[in-house]
């Protein structure tokens, strides 16, 4: 689906390890926009890692913080926003994403995601295991979340075997063709 470059914001959604933060930075550079990482902002404001927020407040507390932050991020202009992987779990968040800008769903196959997460040392320290861990967790959560990502996506880009620069270029071309 083609997108219009005049949209005020672009949201990148997808499972952790699909490249949202890396691609957001590069896409924003292409567009001459700013970019933000929702998880980083949430951690800064909480004074804790996401793992620590989950431990202190449970998933419900974390999701409440995430929803409040998304509401605020939906007001930014000329911004590429890398969302948290579970932002689509809330129906209200899905409505906000669709209403506030263009939504790009970044995908990757489970082995690629696992490999990327294993390479990223901060993942284990900052992110909670949400179910059983490893490839089984990735497959389980992808199965549950894929319909939600699909429901909000204006564009889907597979990042498997692709450098973040190539993914950002693909999205930029789609934006410019709108």
TIMIGU-979632 format. One record per residue (C-alpha): residue in one letter; x, y, z. Coordinates in steps of 0.2 Angstrom, whole numbers, padded with zeros to 4 digits, always signed. Layout:
<recs>
AXYZ ...
</recs>
This chain:
<recs>
X+0000+0000+0000 X+0007+0017-0004 X+0008+0030+0009 X+0008+0049+0008 X+0024+0058+0014 X+0013+0072+0021 X+0007+0062+0035 X+0013+0069+0052 X+0021+0053+0059 X+0026+0036+0055 X+0025+0022+0068 X+0035+0006+0066 X+0027-0009+0074 X+0033-0027+0076 X+0040-0040+0087 X+0056-0036+0097 X+0072-0039+0086 X+0063-0034+0069 X+0074-0018+0068 X+0061-0005+0073 X+0074+0007+0082 X+0088+0005+0069 X+0076+0008+0055 X+0067+0022+0064 X+0083+0032+0065 X+0088+0029+0047 X+0070+0032+0040 X+0069+0049+0050 X+0086+0054+0042 X+0079+0051+0025 X+0063+0061+0029 X+0072+0075+0038 X+0062+0071+0053 X+0066+0067+0071 X+0064+0049+0078 X+0060+0042+0095 X+0061+0025+0103 X+0045+0023+0114 X+0054+0010+0125 X+0068+0021+0129 X+0057+0035+0133 X+0047+0024+0145 X+0063+0018+0153 X+0069+0036+0156 X+0053+0042+0163 X+0051+0026+0174 X+0069+0027+0180 X+0070+0008+0177 X+0072-0004+0163 X+0057-0012+0155 X+0062-0028+0164 X+0061-0019+0181 X+0045-0011+0177 X+0037-0028+0173 X+0045-0034+0190 X+0038-0020+0200 X+0021-0016+0192 X+0018-0032+0182 X+0013-0032+0164 X-0003-0022+0168 X+0007-0008+0175 X+0019-0008+0160 X+0005-0008+0147 X-0003+0007+0156 X+0013+0017+0155 X+0015+0011+0137 X-0003+0017+0133 X-0001+0034+0141 X+0016+0037+0132 X+0008+0032+0115 X-0006+0045+0118 X+0008+0058+0120 X+0018+0052+0105 X+0003+0053+0094 X+0004+0072+0095 X+0022+0073+0089 X+0025+0080+0071 X+0037+0075+0058 X+0042+0060+0069 X+0046+0042+0066 X+0041+0032+0081 X+0048+0015+0085 X+0035+0007+0096 X+0037-0007+0109 X+0033-0024+0102 X+0017-0027+0112 X+0009-0010+0110 X-0004-0018+0098 X-0011-0028+0112 X-0022-0014+0117 X-0037-0010+0106 X-0036+0008+0111 X-0018+0008+0106 X-0022+0000+0089 X-0035+0014+0086 X-0023+0028+0091 X-0010+0021+0079 X-0022+0020+0064 X-0029+0037+0068 X-0012+0046+0071 X-0001+0042+0056 X+0005+0028+0044 X+0010+0012+0052 X+0023+0001+0046 X+0024-0017+0052 X+0042-0024+0052 X+0043-0043+0052 X+0056-0056+0053 X+0056-0075+0054 X+0058-0083+0072 X+0076-0089+0069 X+0081-0072+0063 X+0073-0064+0078 X+0081-0076+0090 X+0098-0073+0082 X+0096-0054+0083 X+0090-0055+0101 X+0105-0066+0106 X+0117-0054+0098 X+0110-0039+0108 X+0117-0041+0125 X+0105-0027+0132 X+0090-0038+0128 X+0092-0050+0142 X+0096-0036+0154 X+0082-0024+0149 X+0068-0035+0142 X+0058-0047+0152 X+0055-0065+0146 X+0036-0065+0143 X+0033-0083+0142 X+0045-0098+0141 X+0059-0089+0132 X+0069-0094+0117 X+0062-0099+0100 X+0046-0106+0108 X+0042-0089+0116 X+0045-0080+0099 X+0034-0092+0089 X+0020-0091+0103 X+0020-0072+0104 X+0021-0070+0085 X+0006-0082+0083 X-0004-0071+0095 X+0002-0054+0089 X+0002-0056+0070 X-0017-0053+0068 X-0015-0037+0078 X+0000-0031+0069 X-0009-0035+0052 X-0024-0025+0058 X-0015-0009+0060 X-0002-0010+0046 X-0002+0001+0031 X+0013-0007+0025 X+0022-0023+0029 X+0041-0025+0027 X+0051-0041+0030 X+0067-0037+0038 X+0074-0055+0037 X+0091-0055+0028 X+0090-0037+0025 X+0101-0023+0032 X+0092-0008+0042 X+0097+0004+0028 X+0088-0007+0015 X+0073-0008+0025 X+0073+0011+0028 X+0075+0014+0009 X+0060+0002+0005 X+0049+0012+0017 X+0055+0029+0011 X+0051+0024-0007 X+0034+0018-0002 X+0031+0035+0007 X+0037+0045-0008 X+0025+0036-0020 X+0010+0041-0010 
</recs>
